């Protein structure tokens, strides 16, 4: 029974912290800012090359993604 109470309390703390992070800091007036980072073509090519080298993607997937990056799609 004690383990269940500790478990429930832990979940409440985790969710409470998570929801508090969604609301922003006091005094911000509910503002939120979204930052979008666009990788360069070179960085995208390096990323897929690394994934291919490490076996995360197949030869076919590597070639398809490389073509899409180079063509700008």
Phi and psi in radians as a Rosetta constraint file:
Dihedral C 1 N 2 CA 2 C 2 CIRCULARHARMONIC -1.131 0.35
Dihedral N 2 CA 2 C 2 N 3 CIRCULARHARMONIC -0.660 0.35
Dihedral C 2 N 3 CA 3 C 3 CIRCULARHARMONIC -1.111 0.35
Dihedral N 3 CA 3 C 3 N 4 CIRCULARHARMONIC -0.663 0.35
Dihedral C 3 N 4 CA 4 C 4 CIRCULARHARMONIC -1.136 0.35
Dihedral N 4 CA 4 C 4 N 5 CIRCULARHARMONIC -0.744 0.35
Dihedral C 4 N 5 CA 5 C 5 CIRCULARHARMONIC -1.101 0.35
Dihedral N 5 CA 5 C 5 N 6 CIRCULARHARMONIC -0.735 0.35
Dihedral C 5 N 6 CA 6 C 6 CIRCULARHARMONIC -1.129 0.35
Dihedral N 6 CA 6 C 6 N 7 CIRCULARHARMONIC -0.721 0.35
Dihedral C 6 N 7 CA 7 C 7 CIRCULARHARMONIC -1.092 0.35
Dihedral N 7 CA 7 C 7 N 8 CIRCULARHARMONIC -0.831 0.35
Dihedral C 7 N 8 CA 8 C 8 CIRCULARHARMONIC -1.122 0.35
Dihedral N 8 CA 8 C 8 N 9 CIRCULARHARMONIC -0.742 0.35
Dihedral C 8 N 9 CA 9 C 9 CIRCULARHARMONIC -1.087 0.35
Dihedral N 9 CA 9 C 9 N 10 CIRCULARHARMONIC -0.728 0.35
Dihedral C 9 N 10 CA 10 C 10 CIRCULARHARMONIC -1.065 0.35
Dihedral N 10 CA 10 C 10 N 11 CIRCULARHARMONIC -0.778 0.35
Dihedral C 10 N 11 CA 11 C 11 CIRCULARHARMONIC -1.086 0.35
Dihedral N 11 CA 11 C 11 N 12 CIRCULARHARMONIC -0.736 0.35
Dihedral C 11 N 12 CA 12 C 12 CIRCULARHARMONIC -1.081 0.35
Dihedral N 12 CA 12 C 12 N 13 CIRCULARHARMONIC -0.709 0.35
Dihedral C 12 N 13 CA 13 C 13 CIRCULARHARMONIC -1.145 0.35
Dihedral N 13 CA 13 C 13 N 14 CIRCULARHARMONIC -0.805 0.35
Dihedral C 13 N 14 CA 14 C 14 CIRCULARHARMONIC -1.067 0.35
Dihedral N 14 CA 14 C 14 N 15 CIRCULARHARMONIC -0.844 0.35
Dihedral C 14 N 15 CA 15 C 15 CIRCULARHARMONIC -1.168 0.35
Dihedral N 15 CA 15 C 15 N 16 CIRCULARHARMONIC -0.633 0.35
Dihedral C 15 N 16 CA 16 C 16 CIRCULARHARMONIC -1.091 0.35
Dihedral N 16 CA 16 C 16 N 17 CIRCULARHARMONIC -0.769 0.35
Dihedral C 16 N 17 CA 17 C 17 CIRCULARHARMONIC -1.149 0.35
Dihedral N 17 CA 17 C 17 N 18 CIRCULARHARMONIC -0.710 0.35
Dihedral C 17 N 18 CA 18 C 18 CIRCULARHARMONIC -1.101 0.35
Dihedral N 18 CA 18 C 18 N 19 CIRCULARHARMONIC -0.780 0.35
Dihedral C 18 N 19 CA 19 C 19 CIRCULARHARMONIC -1.217 0.35
Dihedral N 19 CA 19 C 19 N 20 CIRCULARHARMONIC -0.612 0.35
Dihedral C 19 N 20 CA 20 C 20 CIRCULARHARMONIC -1.109 0.35
Dihedral N 20 CA 20 C 20 N 21 CIRCULARHARMONIC -0.614 0.35
Dihedral C 20 N 21 CA 21 C 21 CIRCULARHARMONIC -1.198 0.35
Dihedral N 21 CA 21 C 21 N 22 CIRCULARHARMONIC -0.426 0.35
Dihedral C 21 N 22 CA 22 C 22 CIRCULARHARMONIC -1.322 0.35
Dihedral N 22 CA 22 C 22 N 23 CIRCULARHARMONIC -0.423 0.35
Dihedral C 22 N 23 CA 23 C 23 CIRCULARHARMONIC -1.538 0.35
Dihedral N 23 CA 23 C 23 N 24 CIRCULARHARMONIC -0.194 0.35
Dihedral C 23 N 24 CA 24 C 24 CIRCULARHARMONIC 1.488 0.35
Dihedral N 24 CA 24 C 24 N 25 CIRCULARHARMONIC 3.012 0.35
Dihedral C 24 N 25 CA 25 C 25 CIRCULARHARMONIC -1.446 0.35
Dihedral N 25 CA 25 C 25 N 26 CIRCULARHARMONIC 2.655 0.35
Dihedral C 25 N 26 CA 26 C 26 CIRCULARHARMONIC -1.054 0.35
Dihedral N 26 CA 26 C 26 N 27 CIRCULARHARMONIC 2.448 0.35
Dihedral C 26 N 27 CA 27 C 27 CIRCULARHARMONIC 1.594 0.35
Dihedral N 27 CA 27 C 27 N 28 CIRCULARHARMONIC -0.094 0.35
Dihedral C 27 N 28 CA 28 C 28 CIRCULARHARMONIC -1.486 0.35
Dihedral N 28 CA 28 C 28 N 29 CIRCULARHARMONIC -0.200 0.35
Dihedral C 28 N 29 CA 29 C 29 CIRCULARHARMONIC 1.182 0.35
Dihedral N 29 CA 29 C 29 N 30 CIRCULARHARMONIC 0.470 0.35
Dihedral C 29 N 30 CA 30 C 30 CIRCULARHARMONIC 1.337 0.35
Dihedral N 30 CA 30 C 30 N 31 CIRCULARHARMONIC 0.200 0.35
Dihedral C 30 N 31 CA 31 C 31 CIRCULARHARMONIC -1.246 0.35
Dihedral N 31 CA 31 C 31 N 32 CIRCULARHARMONIC 2.508 0.35
Dihedral C 31 N 32 CA 32 C 32 CIRCULARHARMONIC -2.390 0.35
Dihedral N 32 CA 32 C 32 N 33 CIRCULARHARMONIC 2.650 0.35
Dihedral C 32 N 33 CA 33 C 33 CIRCULARHARMONIC -2.219 0.35
Dihedral N 33 CA 33 C 33 N 34 CIRCULARHARMONIC 2.306 0.35
Dihedral C 33 N 34 CA 34 C 34 CIRCULARHARMONIC -1.901 0.35
Dihedral N 34 CA 34 C 34 N 35 CIRCULARHARMONIC 2.236 0.35
Dihedral C 34 N 35 CA 35 C 35 CIRCULARHARMONIC -1.938 0.35
Dihedral N 35 CA 35 C 35 N 36 CIRCULARHARMONIC 2.235 0.35
Dihedral C 35 N 36 CA 36 C 36 CIRCULARHARMONIC -1.967 0.35
Dihedral N 36 CA 36 C 36 N 37 CIRCULARHARMONIC 2.195 0.35
Dihedral C 36 N 37 CA 37 C 37 CIRCULARHARMONIC -1.910 0.35
Dihedral N 37 CA 37 C 37 N 38 CIRCULARHARMONIC 2.120 0.35
Dihedral C 37 N 38 CA 38 C 38 CIRCULARHARMONIC -1.820 0.35
Dihedral N 38 CA 38 C 38 N 39 CIRCULARHARMONIC 2.129 0.35
Dihedral C 38 N 39 CA 39 C 39 CIRCULARHARMONIC -1.303 0.35
Dihedral N 39 CA 39 C 39 N 40 CIRCULARHARMONIC 2.602 0.35
Dihedral C 39 N 40 CA 40 C 40 CIRCULARHARMONIC -1.257 0.35
Dihedral N 40 CA 40 C 40 N 41 CIRCULARHARMONIC 2.862 0.35
Dihedral C 40 N 41 CA 41 C 41 CIRCULARHARMONIC -1.016 0.35
Dihedral N 41 CA 41 C 41 N 42 CIRCULARHARMONIC -0.753 0.35
Dihedral C 41 N 42 CA 42 C 42 CIRCULARHARMONIC -1.064 0.35
Dihedral N 42 CA 42 C 42 N 43 CIRCULARHARMONIC -0.730 0.35
Dihedral C 42 N 43 CA 43 C 43 CIRCULARHARMONIC -1.170 0.35
Dihedral N 43 CA 43 C 43 N 44 CIRCULARHARMONIC -0.693 0.35
Dihedral C 43 N 44 CA 44 C 44 CIRCULARHARMONIC -1.094 0.35
Dihedral N 44 CA 44 C 44 N 45 CIRCULARHARMONIC -0.726 0.35
Dihedral C 44 N 45 CA 45 C 45 CIRCULARHARMONIC -1.125 0.35
Dihedral N 45 CA 45 C 45 N 46 CIRCULARHARMONIC -0.711 0.35
Dihedral C 45 N 46 CA 46 C 46 CIRCULARHARMONIC -1.122 0.35
Dihedral N 46 CA 46 C 46 N 47 CIRCULARHARMONIC -0.673 0.35
Dihedral C 46 N 47 CA 47 C 47 CIRCULARHARMONIC -1.118 0.35
Dihedral N 47 CA 47 C 47 N 48 CIRCULARHARMONIC -0.785 0.35
Dihedral C 47 N 48 CA 48 C 48 CIRCULARHARMONIC -1.272 0.35
Dihedral N 48 CA 48 C 48 N 49 CIRCULARHARMONIC -0.533 0.35
Dihedral C 48 N 49 CA 49 C 49 CIRCULARHARMONIC -1.113 0.35
Dihedral N 49 CA 49 C 49 N 50 CIRCULARHARMONIC -0.733 0.35
Dihedral C 49 N 50 CA 50 C 50 CIRCULARHARMONIC -1.129 0.35
Dihedral N 50 CA 50 C 50 N 51 CIRCULARHARMONIC -0.761 0.35
Dihedral C 50 N 51 CA 51 C 51 CIRCULARHARMONIC -1.068 0.35
Dihedral N 51 CA 51 C 51 N 52 CIRCULARHARMONIC -0.695 0.35
Dihedral C 51 N 52 CA 52 C 52 CIRCULARHARMONIC -1.170 0.35
Dihedral N 52 CA 52 C 52 N 53 CIRCULARHARMONIC -0.796 0.35
Dihedral C 52 N 53 CA 53 C 53 CIRCULARHARMONIC -1.075 0.35
Dihedral N 53 CA 53 C 53 N 54 CIRCULARHARMONIC -0.624 0.35
Dihedral C 53 N 54 CA 54 C 54 CIRCULARHARMONIC -1.492 0.35
Dihedral N 54 CA 54 C 54 N 55 CIRCULARHARMONIC -0.033 0.35
Dihedral C 54 N 55 CA 55 C 55 CIRCULARHARMONIC 1.480 0.35
Dihedral N 55 CA 55 C 55 N 56 CIRCULARHARMONIC 0.211 0.35
Dihedral C 55 N 56 CA 56 C 56 CIRCULARHARMONIC -1.318 0.35
Dihedral N 56 CA 56 C 56 N 57 CIRCULARHARMONIC -0.466 0.35
Dihedral C 56 N 57 CA 57 C 57 CIRCULARHARMONIC -2.297 0.35
Dihedral N 57 CA 57 C 57 N 58 CIRCULARHARMONIC 2.671 0.35
Dihedral C 57 N 58 CA 58 C 58 CIRCULARHARMONIC -1.404 0.35
Dihedral N 58 CA 58 C 58 N 59 CIRCULARHARMONIC 2.995 0.35
Dihedral C 58 N 59 CA 59 C 59 CIRCULARHARMONIC -1.014 0.35
Dihedral N 59 CA 59 C 59 N 60 CIRCULARHARMONIC -0.769 0.35
Dihedral C 59 N 60 CA 60 C 60 CIRCULARHARMONIC -1.116 0.35
Dihedral N 60 CA 60 C 60 N 61 CIRCULARHARMONIC -0.775 0.35
Dihedral C 60 N 61 CA 61 C 61 CIRCULARHARMONIC -1.122 0.35
Dihedral N 61 CA 61 C 61 N 62 CIRCULARHARMONIC -0.699 0.35
Dihedral C 61 N 62 CA 62 C 62 CIRCULARHARMONIC -1.054 0.35
Dihedral N 62 CA 62 C 62 N 63 CIRCULARHARMONIC -0.858 0.35
Dihedral C 62 N 63 CA 63 C 63 CIRCULARHARMONIC -1.105 0.35
Dihedral N 63 CA 63 C 63 N 64 CIRCULARHARMONIC -0.714 0.35
Dihedral C 63 N 64 CA 64 C 64 CIRCULARHARMONIC -1.112 0.35
Dihedral N 64 CA 64 C 64 N 65 CIRCULARHARMONIC -0.802 0.35
Dihedral C 64 N 65 CA 65 C 65 CIRCULARHARMONIC -1.188 0.35
Dihedral N 65 CA 65 C 65 N 66 CIRCULARHARMONIC -0.673 0.35
Dihedral C 65 N 66 CA 66 C 66 CIRCULARHARMONIC -1.077 0.35
Dihedral N 66 CA 66 C 66 N 67 CIRCULARHARMONIC -0.758 0.35
Dihedral C 66 N 67 CA 67 C 67 CIRCULARHARMONIC -1.092 0.35
Dihedral N 67 CA 67 C 67 N 68 CIRCULARHARMONIC -0.756 0.35
Dihedral C 67 N 68 CA 68 C 68 CIRCULARHARMONIC -1.097 0.35
Dihedral N 68 CA 68 C 68 N 69 CIRCULARHARMONIC -0.705 0.35
Dihedral C 68 N 69 CA 69 C 69 CIRCULARHARMONIC -1.165 0.35
Dihedral N 69 CA 69 C 69 N 70 CIRCULARHARMONIC -0.811 0.35
Dihedral C 69 N 70 CA 70 C 70 CIRCULARHARMONIC -1.132 0.35
Dihedral N 70 CA 70 C 70 N 71 CIRCULARHARMONIC -0.657 0.35
Dihedral C 70 N 71 CA 71 C 71 CIRCULARHARMONIC -1.346 0.35
Dihedral N 71 CA 71 C 71 N 72 CIRCULARHARMONIC -0.201 0.35
Dihedral C 71 N 72 CA 72 C 72 CIRCULARHARMONIC 1.458 0.35
Dihedral N 72 CA 72 C 72 N 73 CIRCULARHARMONIC 0.402 0.35
